[in-house]
Amino acid sequence: MSEPSYTYIRVSKTDALESSAQKYRHLRLQGLESSPESFSSTYETEAAFSNDDWIQRLSAPDRETFICVAKAAGEQHAPSIGDWVGQVTLRGPMSASEFSLPKEAGQGAINSDDEERWQLLGLFLLPAHRGGGRGSRLCREALNHLQRRQPCPRTIHVRLMVKPDNQTIVQMYERLGFVHTGQCTLAEAMRAAGDGHLLSSDTGDPKYSNRSGIIMSSHLHRI
């Protein structure tokens, strides 16, 4: 069987939104079920989302969603037509106060209005489609979008949070130019993802309060 061909797209917030939401839900739930370590959320939480919840996620003004699309070799369709096999999301631009973390995180103060701030979230590819640099290419599509979206500000601060046992992903981010800048808790990661409302009321539980997640950052520059 021939190797599929892959394209990398930004999901429109207006075109074919209901169809996109269904594809996104299917992909995301597969990811949460098969690779929970890739996410701060859980399968049980998101399986309960309504169709409107998924549409809202894709159309939210503070989110940009990017998809890796696989199609059979030789198929000639629009880039978005095919099997959705990978995803990554950008959340932003975020205010300095929204982006700030406690001093224990080691990130340092976020004071500058001379930079744009984004959180990179939820990178995932289905197991059958991993390898071949596809995760890197999906992230690069997202980062290139940030550099193209507007001329100013010139500097873009992109941050991500990853679980410490996911060293393969950490190394991939390092190759993309991200550096270690601190450590986070699960509660901080969920808030940074815009999912603070999904937190348990008991955020003192070690599950949420242990400072073991890795914070990585990259500064991009618009030409």
SULVEN-V476110 format. One record per residue. PSI is psi in radians with two decimals (none if undefined). NEAR is the number of other C-alpha atoms within 10 Angstrom. D_FIRST is the distance of its C-alpha to the first C-alpha in whole Angstrom. Layout:
# SULVEN-V476110
psi=[PSI:PSI]
near=[NEAR:NEAR]
d_first=[D_FIRST:D_FIRST]
This chain:
# SULVEN-V476110
psi=[2.37:2.60:2.34:2.78:2.67:2.44:2.79:2.11:2.71:2.32:2.23:2.50:-0.06:-0.73:2.28:0.75:-0.68:-0.74:-0.75:-0.71:-0.67:-0.75:-0.72:-0.75:-0.82:-0.80:-0.83:-0.75:-0.61:-0.75:-0.80:-0.56:-0.73:-0.47:1.12:-0.40:-0.25:-0.10:2.69:-0.33:-3.08:2.78:-0.78:-0.70:-0.86:-0.39:-0.40:-0.11:2.52:2.95:-0.64:-0.61:-0.75:-0.71:-0.72:-0.66:-0.77:-0.48:-0.06:2.38:-0.35:0.32:2.44:2.19:2.36:2.45:2.45:2.12:2.23:2.41:2.70:2.50:2.32:-0.23:2.35:1.69:3.01:2.59:-0.56:-0.18:2.17:-2.94:2.22:1.99:-0.07:2.74:2.68:2.61:2.51:2.36:2.20:-2.94:2.53:2.54:2.86:-0.71:-0.66:-0.58:-0.34:2.64:2.82:2.69:-0.44:-0.38:-0.37:0.18:-0.51:2.94:2.52:1.66:-0.42:2.33:0.11:0.06:2.71:2.45:2.26:2.61:2.25:2.25:2.62:0.62:2.26:2.42:2.49:2.49:-0.67:-0.21:0.22:2.79:3.05:0.24:0.28:-0.62:-0.75:-0.73:-0.63:-0.79:-0.70:-0.64:-0.76:-0.79:-0.68:-0.64:-0.74:-0.69:-0.42:-0.33:-0.52:2.79:-0.45:2.72:2.82:-0.54:2.37:2.14:1.98:2.21:2.63:2.82:2.28:2.59:2.51:-0.40:0.06:1.05:-0.53:-0.74:-0.70:-0.79:-0.63:-0.76:-0.64:-0.71:-0.44:-0.04:0.10:2.54:2.70:2.27:0.05:-2.92:2.52:2.89:2.89:-0.66:-0.74:-0.68:-0.71:-0.70:-0.71:-0.51:-0.05:0.27:0.44:-0.51:-0.24:-0.04:2.55:2.66:-0.36:1.26:-0.06:-0.20:2.31:-0.51:-0.65:-0.40:-0.24:2.30:1.40:-0.23:2.63:2.24:2.29:2.59:2.69:2.51:2.04:2.77:2.27:2.45:none]
near=[5:7:9:13:13:19:19:22:17:18:19:15:18:11:9:10:17:15:10:20:21:14:15:23:19:14:20:24:18:17:25:22:13:13:15:15:18:19:21:20:19:16:17:11:11:16:14:9:11:11:13:10:14:20:20:15:17:23:18:13:12:14:22:22:22:23:27:28:21:21:20:14:12:9:11:9:9:8:14:19:13:17:15:23:25:26:26:21:23:24:21:21:20:15:15:16:10:14:18:17:19:11:10:11:19:13:18:13:13:15:12:10:11:11:20:21:22:24:22:23:24:23:21:27:25:17:12:7:15:13:10:8:9:17:21:17:15:26:24:14:18:22:17:13:14:21:18:11:9:10:12:15:13:14:18:21:15:23:23:22:28:26:21:14:12:13:11:9:18:21:13:15:21:15:11:15:13:19:17:17:17:20:22:25:20:23:23:23:25:20:16:24:23:16:14:13:9:14:14:11:8:10:12:11:11:11:12:18:15:14:17:16:20:21:24:22:22:18:15:18:15:15:9]
d_first=[0:4:7:9:12:15:19:22:25:28:29:32:35:36:33:31:32:32:28:28:30:28:24:26:28:25:23:26:27:24:25:28:27:25:26:30:31:29:32:36:35:34:32:35:37:34:33:37:36:37:35:38:37:34:35:38:35:33:37:39:41:40:36:34:30:27:23:20:18:14:13:9:9:12:14:18:20:22:21:22:20:17:16:19:18:21:24:28:31:34:38:41:43:45:49:50:51:48:46:49:49:51:53:52:48:49:48:51:53:51:54:52:52:51:47:45:43:40:38:34:33:30:27:24:20:18:17:14:14:17:17:17:20:19:22:25:23:24:27:28:28:30:33:32:33:36:37:37:38:42:44:46:47:46:45:42:42:39:39:36:37:35:35:36:34:31:31:28:28:32:31:28:31:33:31:31:35:36:39:41:44:45:44:44:44:41:44:44:40:40:43:42:39:41:41:44:45:43:44:46:50:50:49:51:49:47:44:45:47:46:46:42:40:39:40:39:40:39:41:40:42:42:43]
